[in-house]
Amino acid sequence: AVECSPHFFRSLVLQFAPTDAFTALQAAMQAGSHTDVGLSPFPHLSVAYGDNGPDLVDLRQELSDVWLGHEIVLDRLSICHSAKTVPIADWHYLADYPLAK
């Protein structure tokens, strides 16, 4: 699904069906970081961050028309330093992890 949300980090997302692999990844991240702060409640790919505006409704429909029903292959997991209080231009990657096929 393509969803809009008032949540800063999920302003516009491509939402994927939950899987056992996602649940295991979440558990590993929580065990390694000793917190669940910042962990997503569902598997998704963020397309936009920030405040929701009326233009996102049009973009949501456009993305739905283009992406729904198509396979999306993700080849890496990236860890990024980000926060609502840090300007997006100042976000930076901490690490990339290739995903196995």
N, C-alpha and C positions, 0 to 999 in steps of 0.2 A: 504494500500500500504506500501511497505518498501522503504524508500527513503534515499538517501545520500544528504548532504548539506555542503557547506563550513562554515555554521554557527557553532560556537564552541559548543553550547548546542543542536544542532540538527545534529550532524555529521552523525549519523545513527539512524533512527527512524522507528517505526511502526506507520503509520499514520491512524487515524480513521476518519470516516465520521462525519462531524459537526452535532450537535444535539441542540435542544432548551435548554437542561440541561447544555451543555457546555457553550453556550452563556450566560445563567443566572449565572453560576459559574464565568465566566470572569467578568461580570458586578459587582458581589458581591465582588470579589477580588479587582477590581479597586476602588470600593466605599470604601472598608475597608482600602486600602493602600494609597488612594488618588493619585495613579499613575498607568500608564499602563506599566511602565518599567519592563521588565522581564516577562511579560505575553506572553504566546504562541499565535501565530496567528492562530493555528489550534490544535485540539485534537490529542495528540500523546503520545507514550511511547518511551523515549530515550533509546537506546541500547548502544550507544557509544558516548563519548564526546571527543573534541579535534580536531586536524587537520585531514582532510580527507587524506587517503592514498590509494594506489592502492589495498591493501588487503581488503578494505571495499567493493569494488565492488563484490568480491567473497562472502564475508559474506552477503552482501545484497541479492544476489541470493539465498544463502542457507537459509536465514531467510524467503524469499518469498516462497520457496518450502515448508518450514515447517509450517508457520503461516497463509498464505493467505487462506481464506475460513474457518478458524476455529474461534470459539468464544474464546475470552479472557475475563475473569472476573477479575475485579479490586476490591479489598475489602477495600482499604484505599487511602486517599489522604495525602501525606506527604509534609511538608514544610521544605525546606533544605536551609541552608546558603551556598551559592556557588557563585563563580565569576571566570571569565577567569583569573584573577590575583591571585587567591587562588589555590594552588595545590589541585588536586582532593582528595588526601589523607587527606587534612585538612577540607574538607567539613563536615558539621554535620547537623543532623536533629534538627529542632526546635520544631516540633509538628506533630503528626499523627492524622488524623480524619477518623474514620471508615465510610464507605459508606453503606447506607441502601440497602437491596436487592430489 
